[in-house]
Amino acid sequence: MKEYTYSVARVRARETSLLTRQDVEQLLAAESYAAALRLIRDRGYHSQEGEDAERVIADARRELWDFVSELAGDEALRILRLPVDYHNVKASVKAAFSGMDAQDLLLDGGTEKGEFIFDCVRRREYAGLDPVLAEVCEEAMALILRTQDGQVCDIYVDNAMFREIERTARSSGDRFIQRYAQLLIDTANLKAAYRCAVTERPLSFIENAVYDGGTLNVRELESAAAQGVEALCDAVASTSYGGCVEAMKSGAAALEKWCADAVADLMDDARWDSFSCAPILAYYHAKTTEIAAVRLILSAKRNQLAENIIRERVPGIYV
């Protein structure tokens, strides 16, 4: 088993450079996009390719991956890398289907290079690609060609991702990784069920959209979603996720934020375990949340959105 004491000490040192709530408030209050960009440069966000926001964000993501890759064991990294892989599969399949280049849609940090996934999908040749991922790519491409429906394709890829996340969590033998995987699946199912309820999807659609896993009673969730938002709220209220009912009543953005905060709470608790990979995953989550907040604020400032609108969408910062 990997020894994490030294790695956790390095994480503790890095945590001091995370943005604080006060830093985020200053960004929110910045008078312009240029002013916000100057503030974030002062907090260490730079790019060798120029100071455009997207380049700055891309470099921050790469630097984060380089750091956690030095510290974490294979099991911890895999649970973080899988969502990147499956995002790149979705981007590649839809780009190839549309005859477009996926370059600007691909993310770094997966178990496979995003460019390699896209090249395999574009050529329909999967030699050299992880066999599980190759099968998902092949089936997803066949599905979108058959149905002409990107949403159906996304649901298939997401379900394949959750199966692999569950398998990875089980094989890791790590309780925190297993709890993290369960929470990812549960919150994804809550959001999927809610979207189906709002759009009045039939049960046959909902049964595909909600993943058959996690700790929630999936059959009850699906049945309630088919009856509408009120029935779904009633079904969820008696579960350990009952706290999200008010968010569901407020709308999709509120539910998205509630789910993100639930993951943040788990990660916040994990920071104090000095003998496992949990603090490394917690730091990764905190920095990823920070990068997402910075990207959102800069984009909103560039588009001159009002501060109160931005504030409603900014994910929480735990420092």
C-alpha positions in Angstrom: 0.0 0.0 0.0 1.3 3.5 -0.9 2.6 5.6 2.0 1.0 9.0 1.8 2.5 10.9 4.8 5.0 12.9 2.7 2.5 13.5 -0.1 -0.1 14.9 2.4 2.6 17.2 3.8 3.1 18.6 0.3 -0.7 19.0 -0.1 -0.8 20.9 3.2 1.7 23.4 1.8 -0.2 23.8 -1.4 -3.5 24.4 0.3 -2.2 27.8 1.6 -2.1 29.1 -2.0 -5.8 28.2 -2.7 -8.1 31.2 -3.3 -10.0 32.2 -0.2 -13.6 33.4 -0.1 -12.2 36.9 0.2 -10.3 36.4 -3.1 -13.4 35.2 -4.8 -15.3 38.3 -3.5 -12.7 40.5 -4.9 -13.0 38.8 -8.3 -16.8 39.1 -8.2 -16.5 42.8 -7.4 -13.9 43.5 -10.2 -15.1 46.3 -12.4 -14.2 44.6 -15.7 -12.9 41.5 -17.4 -9.4 43.0 -17.6 -9.5 43.9 -13.9 -10.5 40.4 -13.0 -7.8 38.9 -15.2 -5.2 41.2 -13.4 -6.4 40.0 -10.0 -6.1 36.4 -10.9 -2.7 36.8 -12.4 -1.6 38.2 -9.0 -2.7 34.9 -7.5 -0.5 32.8 -9.7 -2.7 32.1 -12.8 -0.4 32.5 -15.8 0.2 30.9 -19.2 3.2 30.6 -21.4 1.0 31.0 -24.4 -0.5 34.3 -23.5 -2.8 35.8 -20.9 -6.1 35.0 -22.6 -8.5 33.5 -19.9 -8.9 30.1 -21.6 -5.1 29.6 -22.0 -4.6 30.6 -18.3 -7.3 28.1 -17.2 -5.8 25.3 -19.4 -2.4 25.8 -17.9 -3.8 25.8 -14.4 -5.5 22.4 -15.1 -2.3 21.0 -16.5 -0.2 22.1 -13.6 -2.8 20.6 -11.2 -2.6 17.2 -13.0 1.2 17.3 -12.9 1.2 17.9 -9.1 -1.3 15.2 -8.1 0.3 12.7 -10.5 3.5 13.0 -8.4 1.6 12.3 -5.2 -1.3 9.9 -5.7 -1.4 6.1 -6.2 -2.8 4.6 -9.3 -6.2 3.9 -7.7 -6.7 7.5 -6.6 -5.6 8.9 -10.0 -7.8 6.5 -11.9 -11.0 7.6 -10.1 -10.1 11.2 -11.0 -9.1 10.4 -14.6 -12.1 8.4 -15.7 -14.5 11.4 -15.9 -11.9 13.1 -18.2 -11.7 10.0 -20.4 -15.5 9.7 -20.8 -15.9 13.5 -21.4 -13.3 13.1 -24.2 -15.3 10.1 -25.7 -18.5 12.2 -25.8 -16.7 15.1 -27.4 -14.9 12.9 -29.9 -18.0 11.0 -31.0 -20.1 14.1 -31.5 -17.3 16.0 -33.3 -16.6 13.0 -35.6 -20.3 12.6 -36.3 -20.6 16.3 -37.2 -17.4 16.3 -39.2 -15.7 18.8 -36.8 -12.4 18.9 -35.0 -12.7 18.1 -31.3 -9.4 19.8 -30.4 -10.9 22.7 -28.4 -13.3 20.3 -26.6 -10.8 17.8 -25.2 -9.5 17.8 -21.7 -6.1 16.8 -20.3 -5.7 14.3 -17.5 -7.4 11.2 -18.6 -5.9 7.7 -18.7 -5.7 8.2 -22.5 -4.7 11.3 -24.4 -7.8 13.1 -25.7 -6.3 13.6 -29.1 -5.7 9.8 -29.4 -9.3 9.1 -28.4 -10.5 11.5 -31.1 -8.2 10.0 -33.7 -9.4 6.5 -33.0 -13.1 7.6 -33.2 -12.5 9.6 -36.3 -10.8 6.7 -38.1 -13.0 4.0 -36.4 -9.9 2.1 -35.6 -9.3 1.4 -31.9 -6.0 -0.6 -31.8 -3.9 0.7 -28.9 -6.9 2.1 -27.0 -7.9 0.6 -23.6 -10.2 -2.2 -24.5 -13.1 -1.0 -22.3 -12.8 2.5 -23.6 -12.5 1.2 -27.2 -15.8 -0.7 -26.8 -17.5 2.4 -25.4 -16.2 4.5 -28.3 -17.3 2.0 -30.9 -20.8 1.5 -29.4 -21.3 5.3 -28.9 -20.4 6.0 -32.5 -22.8 3.3 -33.8 -25.5 4.7 -31.5 -25.3 8.3 -32.7 -25.2 7.2 -36.3 -28.3 5.0 -35.7 -30.3 7.5 -33.6 -28.9 10.9 -34.7 -29.4 11.8 -31.1 -26.5 13.3 -29.1 -28.4 13.0 -25.8 -29.0 9.3 -26.2 -25.3 8.9 -26.9 -24.3 10.9 -23.8 -26.5 8.8 -21.6 -24.9 5.6 -22.9 -21.4 7.0 -22.3 -22.2 8.3 -18.8 -23.6 4.9 -17.8 -20.5 3.2 -19.1 -18.4 5.7 -17.1 -20.3 5.0 -13.9 -19.9 1.3 -14.3 -16.1 1.8 -14.6 -16.1 4.2 -11.6 -17.9 1.5 -9.5 -15.5 -1.2 -10.6 -12.4 1.0 -10.0 -13.7 2.0 -6.5 -14.4 -1.7 -5.6 -10.9 -2.9 -6.7 -9.2 0.0 -4.9 -10.2 -1.4 -1.5 -10.1 2.2 -0.2 -13.2 3.3 1.8 -12.9 6.9 0.9 -12.6 6.2 -2.9 -15.7 4.0 -2.6 -17.7 6.7 -0.7 -16.6 9.3 -3.3 -17.7 7.0 -6.1 -21.1 6.4 -4.5 -21.6 10.2 -4.0 -20.7 10.9 -7.6 -23.3 8.3 -8.8 -26.0 9.4 -6.3 -25.8 13.1 -7.2 -25.7 12.3 -10.9 -28.8 10.2 -10.5 -30.6 13.0 -8.6 -29.8 15.5 -11.4 -30.8 13.0 -14.1 -34.1 12.2 -12.4 -34.8 15.9 -11.9 -34.1 16.8 -15.5 -36.4 13.9 -16.6 -39.2 15.1 -14.3 -39.0 18.7 -15.4 -39.1 17.7 -19.1 -41.8 15.2 -18.5 -39.9 12.2 -19.9 -41.6 8.8 -20.1 -40.5 6.0 -17.8 -38.9 4.2 -20.6 -36.5 7.1 -21.2 -35.9 7.7 -17.5 -34.8 4.1 -16.9 -31.9 4.7 -19.3 -31.1 8.2 -18.0 -30.8 7.1 -14.4 -27.8 4.8 -13.7 -28.6 1.5 -12.0 -26.2 2.0 -9.1 -25.3 4.0 -6.0 -27.0 4.0 -2.7 -30.4 5.4 -3.7 -33.4 3.1 -4.6 -33.1 3.6 -8.4 -36.5 2.0 -9.2 -38.3 4.4 -6.8 -36.4 7.4 -8.1 -37.3 6.5 -11.7 -41.0 5.9 -10.9 -41.2 9.2 -9.0 -39.5 11.2 -11.8 -42.1 9.8 -14.3 -44.8 11.4 -12.1 -43.2 14.9 -12.0 -41.1 17.1 -9.8 -43.4 17.0 -6.8 -43.5 13.2 -6.7 -39.7 13.2 -7.0 -39.3 15.6 -4.1 -41.5 13.4 -2.0 -39.5 10.3 -2.9 -36.1 12.0 -2.1 -37.3 13.7 1.1 -37.1 10.5 3.1 -33.6 9.5 2.0 -30.2 10.7 3.2 -30.3 13.2 0.3 -33.5 14.9 1.6 -31.6 18.1 2.0 -31.7 18.6 -1.8 -35.5 18.9 -1.9 -35.5 22.7 -1.4 -32.9 23.0 -4.2 -35.1 20.9 -6.5 -38.0 23.2 -5.9 -35.8 26.2 -6.7 -34.6 24.9 -10.0 -31.8 23.1 -11.9 -29.1 25.6 -11.0 -29.8 25.3 -7.3 -29.8 21.5 -7.5 -26.5 21.6 -9.4 -25.0 23.7 -6.6 -26.4 21.6 -3.8 -24.8 18.5 -5.4 -21.5 20.2 -5.8 -21.6 21.3 -2.2 -22.3 17.7 -1.1 -19.1 16.6 -2.8 -17.3 19.6 -1.3 -18.5 18.6 2.2 -17.1 15.1 1.7 -13.8 16.4 0.5 -13.6 18.9 3.4 -13.9 16.1 5.9 -11.2 14.1 4.0 -8.6 16.8 4.4 -7.8 15.7 7.9 -6.9 12.1 7.1 -3.1 12.1 7.0 -2.5 8.5 6.2 -4.5 7.9 3.0 -5.0 9.4 -0.5 -8.1 11.3 0.8 -6.4 14.7 1.3 -4.9 14.5 -2.2 -8.3 13.9 -3.7 -9.6 16.7 -1.5 -7.0 19.1 -2.7 -7.6 18.1 -6.3 -11.4 18.7 -5.8 -10.7 22.1 -4.1 -8.4 23.3 -6.9 -10.7 22.0 -9.6 -13.6 23.9 -8.0 -11.4 27.0 -7.7 -10.4 26.8 -11.4 -14.1 26.3 -12.4 -15.0 29.4 -10.3 -12.3 31.5 -11.9 -13.3 30.4 -15.4 -16.9 31.1 -14.7 -16.2 34.6 -13.3 -13.9 35.6 -16.1 -16.3 34.4 -18.7 -19.2 36.3 -17.0 -17.1 39.4 -16.7 -16.1 39.2 -20.4 -19.9 39.0 -21.2 -20.7 41.8 -18.8 -23.1 39.8 -16.6 -24.4 41.3 -13.4 -22.6 40.4 -10.2 -25.7 38.9 -8.6 -26.2 36.5 -11.5 -22.5 35.4 -11.4 -22.7 34.9 -7.6 -25.6 32.4 -7.9 -23.6 30.1 -10.1 -20.1 30.2 -8.5 -19.2 26.9 -6.8 -18.1 27.1 -3.2 -14.5 27.6 -2.1 -13.7 25.7 1.1 -10.7 27.7 2.4 
